Amino acid sequence: MAIRIPDDAPDPAQMALYATWSPTRRWARAVQLRAAAWELKTAFCRQENPGWTEDQIVTEVRRQFLHARG
């Protein structure tokens, strides 16, 4: 019987790779991932609210990131 790893469990191979990274490299990757998430959220917000101004979109994206859970 195969061992089932929960979907939200980290991949052991990825964890081993990340363990070799310097703190600077891990921080840089975290910053890249946050920027990518911000861009995706902004694009989604624009699509869902085509009549909103850029200020309204930025305000909403900030609010969503501020109140994000999990």
C-alpha positions as CSV (number, residue, x, y, z in Angstrom):
1,M,0.0,0.0,0.0
2,A,1.4,3.4,-1.0
3,I,1.7,6.2,1.5
4,R,-0.5,9.1,0.7
5,I,0.8,12.6,1.4
6,P,-1.8,15.2,2.0
7,D,-2.1,17.8,-0.8
8,D,-1.1,20.6,1.5
9,A,2.0,18.8,2.8
10,P,5.3,20.2,1.5
11,D,7.1,18.1,-1.0
12,P,10.2,16.5,0.7
13,A,12.3,17.0,-2.4
14,Q,11.4,20.7,-2.5
15,M,12.1,21.1,1.2
16,A,15.5,19.5,0.8
17,L,16.3,21.9,-2.1
18,Y,15.1,24.9,-0.1
19,A,17.3,23.9,2.9
20,T,20.4,24.3,0.7
21,W,19.4,27.9,-0.2
22,S,20.9,30.9,1.7
23,P,18.6,33.1,3.7
24,T,19.2,35.8,1.1
25,R,18.0,33.5,-1.7
26,R,15.0,32.4,0.2
27,W,14.0,36.0,1.0
28,A,14.5,37.0,-2.7
29,R,12.2,34.1,-3.7
30,A,9.6,35.1,-1.2
31,V,9.6,38.7,-2.6
32,Q,9.2,37.3,-6.1
33,L,6.3,35.1,-5.1
34,R,4.6,38.0,-3.3
35,A,5.0,40.3,-6.4
36,A,3.5,37.6,-8.6
37,A,0.6,37.1,-6.3
38,W,0.0,40.9,-6.2
39,E,0.0,41.0,-10.0
40,L,-2.4,38.1,-10.3
41,K,-4.8,39.6,-7.7
42,T,-4.7,43.0,-9.4
43,A,-5.5,41.5,-12.8
44,F,-8.4,39.5,-11.3
45,C,-9.7,42.6,-9.6
46,R,-9.5,44.6,-12.8
47,Q,-11.4,41.8,-14.7
48,E,-14.1,41.5,-12.0
49,N,-14.6,45.3,-11.7
50,P,-14.0,46.9,-15.2
51,G,-15.6,50.2,-14.1
52,W,-13.2,50.8,-11.2
53,T,-10.4,53.3,-11.2
54,E,-6.8,52.3,-10.7
55,D,-7.0,53.8,-7.2
56,Q,-10.0,51.6,-6.3
57,I,-8.3,48.5,-7.6
58,V,-5.1,49.2,-5.6
59,T,-7.1,49.9,-2.5
60,E,-9.1,46.6,-2.9
61,V,-5.9,44.6,-3.5
62,R,-4.3,46.1,-0.5
63,R,-7.4,45.3,1.6
64,Q,-7.4,41.7,0.4
65,F,-3.7,41.2,1.2
66,L,-4.1,42.9,4.6
67,H,-7.0,40.6,5.5
68,A,-5.7,37.4,3.9
69,R,-6.0,34.2,5.9
70,G,-4.1,31.0,5.6
